[in-house]
Amino acid sequence: MYNNSESDAVRLVRLKIEDVRDSRCPSDVVCVAYGRVEVTLRLETGEGIGDTTTICLGGCAGGSQSDDVAQVMVGAIPYKIRLLDVTPLPSHKDKTSKTKEVRLVLERN
C-alpha cells in the first residue's frame, strides 16, 4: 500500500508479535541471574512481504537488560526495531498466564 500522491511515497508496514518466551527472574523471588525474555515478531508490507526476527532482553547473546536492537528488511526498505520492555515480570506465586505488553520502537533506516 502506497501513498502515490507524493514522490516520496510512504510504505505502510504491519508489525505482529508472534511469540513471547519469558524466563526472567520472577518479581517475587530473589535470583542470582536476571534471566531473559525473547520476543519473536514479523514486520511486513501490506502485500505480506516481510521478515521475522527474534529480539531479546537479559541474559542473551548480545542482549542487555535495558534494550535490544534488530535490523529488518521489509521489501527493499531497512527498519530498526528496538525492544524496550516486556511486562509484567513473571511471578512465582501467580502461575496464571498473563497477557504480556511489549514496548518497541520502530524506525525506518
Secondary structure as UniProt FT lines:
FT   TURN            4..5
FT   STRAND          13..22
FT   TURN            27..28
FT   STRAND          36..45
FT   TURN            46..47
FT   STRAND          50..58
FT   TURN            61..62
FT   STRAND          68..74
FT   TURN            75..76
FT   STRAND          77..87
FT   STRAND          101..108
//
